[in-house]
Amino acid sequence: MKPAEPLESVLNLPGKGDAMEDLSRELSALECTMVQTVDKRQALIEGLNPSQQMAARNLFHYLTLRSRDIRSLQDQLHVAGLSSLASSESHIHSQLQAILKLLGKEYSDEEIDHCTYQNSQLDIRQKALSLLGTKNDPGIPHIMVTFDSSFANDYGLIKSLLQNGMNVARINCAYDDEIKWAKMVHLVRRACRQTGLKCKIYMDLAGPKIRTKLLARGRKKGRVKVEEGQLIWLAEKMSDGLDKDVVISCTEKGIISQLKKGEKVLIDDGIVRGNIERIKKGRVGVRILRISSSRPAIKENKGINFPESTLDISPLTTFDEKCLAFICEYADLVGFSFVRNARDLLLLQNKLKQITNHPPKLIIKIESPESVKNLPSLLLQAMREESFGVMIARGDLAVEIGFERMSEVQEEILWICEAAHTPVIWATQVLETLNKSGVATRSEITDAAHAVMAECVMINKGPHTIEVIETLRDILQRSGGHHVKKRFIFRPLSIAQKFLSE
């Protein structure tokens, strides 16, 4: 019988030895580029908080890797029975060195990267603990609960939330006032004392949320009917000749003069979509292209998004600055809404340090295409602090980038934040239908299961918050048993056990 030919010759591939040598050379070149990237930025890294420098180096290593297409390389690694570098965001250089060692490369003690899997996971856990505090169940993320105005007078509910697993109480400064905020903080602290449980206070800055203001038709009723194909106007103020038209102003001044022809306009979380078609002095004409509602209307005080426009507005409003003194006195964490770049973050950092030497820890809210694009620089600016976090604010972010891209973008944010050893808060519409109606949809159960990849999950306000926490904890415990963040692990499956025991 004729002996079988080697697979390499059948497929016209190089021999195994040649393939391994080529693979080793390619990986060594990649490592060299990683090291050079960090060397060029050594001064920047040394200017960061000492507790963040290992994470910063790993972030640069990871960004170097992700700046190139390595799909072919990953296939070769997989065929060779080696790690394909997937699920190694937190320790990417160390993982690369481990592969090269298996291929025969030797390293001196000075060359070994000590950002190993074990060290990186310890770093992330310590930062999450510093940021979000302790929790009773180490197997699931922290749980953040958004407070409603009514919570200020409901000690029993707050105590029950705490006993059911709330680790962080969220107060949104876009609503209520300092009197109600103080009542909420007092009740949380009282519940903590009486139960022996701990809970961080997180306060969101309102930020420059741009909202609708009806100037002509519909002004008295607070809503105006519109239809697809209609031309409406965005204007700073009412002008002659527009009495019969739909005219909308923005709550933030100076926006309309910065808009350009062809840019998109999204109203009410994207329910009304249009394009800027005309530019006039003091106003722009918007052609409505789509209305995703059975009741086509524009209402007063609804959000307006300009995802393609470059707007020169401060993310820190006058109202936000007035809130900072209260936040510094009472809050453990402060959320920065609509932050766009590192300059924005530096502005808030400086404002907080003018008030106190021990400001609340920062939570960077990612909710615009610009903040996604600038995520690495935002992380590096925040790394001047001992600990901080990132919130994936999926509501506004989905509107801005498009719902069809949301899944892809939130994965990218998770990857980069893990590379930076940065705790992540998974926010907006988690079990939203359950919270509002008492019945969850199938899709949101699946969505909630993905939240196990983050360090914290945020629940919005609603009448069924206790039930949401109970459901969320059950989902997270089940999901957490199958995988740790992006690294899947195989716990015993009851189906497999039953099959093998028969």
Rosetta blueprint (number, residue, H / E / L):
1 M L
2 K L
3 P L
4 A L
5 E L
6 P L
7 L H
8 E H
9 S H
10 V H
11 L L
12 N L
13 L L
14 P L
15 G L
16 K H
17 G H
18 D H
19 A H
20 M H
21 E H
22 D H
23 L H
24 S H
25 R H
26 E H
27 L H
28 S H
29 A H
30 L H
31 E H
32 C H
33 T H
34 M H
35 V H
36 Q H
37 T H
38 V H
39 D H
40 K H
41 R L
42 Q H
43 A H
44 L H
45 I H
46 E H
47 G L
48 L L
49 N L
50 P H
51 S H
52 Q H
53 Q H
54 M H
55 A H
56 A H
57 R H
58 N H
59 L H
60 F H
61 H H
62 Y H
63 L H
64 T H
65 L H
66 R H
67 S L
68 R L
69 D L
70 I L
71 R H
72 S H
73 L H
74 Q H
75 D H
76 Q H
77 L H
78 H H
79 V H
80 A L
81 G L
82 L L
83 S L
84 S L
85 L L
86 A L
87 S L
88 S L
89 E H
90 S H
91 H H
92 I H
93 H H
94 S H
95 Q H
96 L H
97 Q H
98 A H
99 I H
100 L H
101 K H
102 L H
103 L L
104 G L
105 K L
106 E L
107 Y L
108 S L
109 D L
110 E L
111 E L
112 I L
113 D L
114 H L
115 C L
116 T L
117 Y H
118 Q H
119 N H
120 S H
121 Q H
122 L H
123 D H
124 I H
125 R H
126 Q H
127 K H
128 A H
129 L H
130 S H
131 L H
132 L H
133 G L
134 T L
135 K L
136 N L
137 D L
138 P L
139 G L
140 I L
141 P L
142 H E
143 I E
144 M E
145 V E
146 T E
147 F L
148 D L
149 S H
150 S H
151 F H
152 A H
153 N H
154 D L
155 Y H
156 G H
157 L H
158 I H
159 K H
160 S H
161 L H
162 L H
163 Q H
164 N L
165 G L
166 M L
167 N L
168 V E
169 A E
170 R E
171 I E
172 N E
173 C L
174 A L
175 Y L
176 D L
177 D L
178 E H
179 I H
180 K H
181 W H
182 A H
183 K H
184 M H
185 V H
186 H H
187 L H
188 V H
189 R H
190 R H
191 A H
192 C H
193 R H
194 Q H
195 T H
196 G L
197 L L
198 K L
199 C L
200 K E
201 I E
202 Y E
203 M E
204 D E
205 L L
206 A L
207 G L
208 P L
209 K L
210 I L
211 R E
212 T E
213 K E
214 L E
215 L L
216 A L
217 R L
218 G L
219 R L
220 K L
221 K L
222 G L
223 R E
224 V E
225 K E
226 V L
227 E L
228 E L
229 G L
230 Q L
231 L E
232 I E
233 W E
234 L E
235 A E
236 E L
237 K L
238 M L
239 S L
240 D L
241 G L
242 L L
243 D L
244 K L
245 D L
246 V L
247 V E
248 I E
249 S E
250 C E
251 T L
252 E L
253 K L
254 G L
255 I L
256 I H
257 S H
258 Q H
259 L L
260 K L
261 K L
262 G L
263 E L
264 K E
265 V E
266 L E
267 I E
268 D L
269 D L
270 G L
271 I L
272 V E
273 R E
274 G E
275 N E
276 I E
277 E E
278 R E
279 I E
280 K E
281 K L
282 G L
283 R E
284 V E
285 G E
286 V E
287 R E
288 I E
289 L E
290 R E
291 I E
292 S L
293 S L
294 S L
295 R L
296 P L
297 A E
298 I E
299 K E
300 E L
301 N L
302 K L
303 G E
304 I E
305 N E
306 F L
307 P L
308 E L
309 S L
310 T L
311 L L
312 D L
313 I L
314 S L
315 P L
316 L L
317 T L
318 T H
319 F H
320 D H
321 E H
322 K H
323 C H
324 L H
325 A H
326 F H
327 I H
328 C H
329 E H
330 Y H
331 A L
332 D L
333 L E
334 V E
335 G E
336 F E
337 S L
338 F L
339 V L
340 R L
341 N L
342 A H
343 R H
344 D H
345 L H
346 L H
347 L H
348 L H
349 Q H
350 N H
351 K H
352 L H
353 K H
354 Q H
355 I H
356 T L
357 N L
358 H L
359 P L
360 P L
361 K E
362 L E
363 I E
364 I E
365 K E
366 I E
367 E L
368 S L
369 P H
370 E H
371 S H
372 V H
373 K H
374 N L
375 L H
376 P H
377 S H
378 L H
379 L H
380 L H
381 Q H
382 A H
383 M L
384 R L
385 E L
386 E L
387 S L
388 F L
389 G E
390 V E
391 M E
392 I E
393 A E
394 R H
395 G H
396 D H
397 L H
398 A H
399 V H
400 E H
401 I H
402 G L
403 F H
404 E H
405 R H
406 M H
407 S H
408 E H
409 V H
410 Q H
411 E H
412 E H
413 I H
414 L H
415 W H
416 I H
417 C H
418 E H
419 A H
420 A L
421 H L
422 T L
423 P L
424 V E
425 I E
426 W E
427 A E
428 T L
429 Q L
430 V L
431 L L
432 E H
433 T H
434 L H
435 N H
436 K H
437 S H
438 G L
439 V L
440 A L
441 T L
442 R H
443 S H
444 E H
445 I H
446 T H
447 D H
448 A H
449 A H
450 H H
451 A H
452 V H
453 M H
454 A L
455 E L
456 C E
457 V E
458 M E
459 I E
460 N L
461 K L
462 G L
463 P L
464 H L
465 T H
466 I H
467 E H
468 V H
469 I H
470 E H
471 T H
472 L H
473 R H
474 D H
475 I H
476 L H
477 Q H
478 R H
479 S H
480 G H
481 G L
482 H L
483 H E
484 V E
485 K L
486 K L
487 R E
488 F E
489 I L
490 F L
491 R L
492 P L
493 L L
494 S H
495 I H
496 A H
497 Q H
498 K H
499 F H
500 L H
501 S H
502 E L
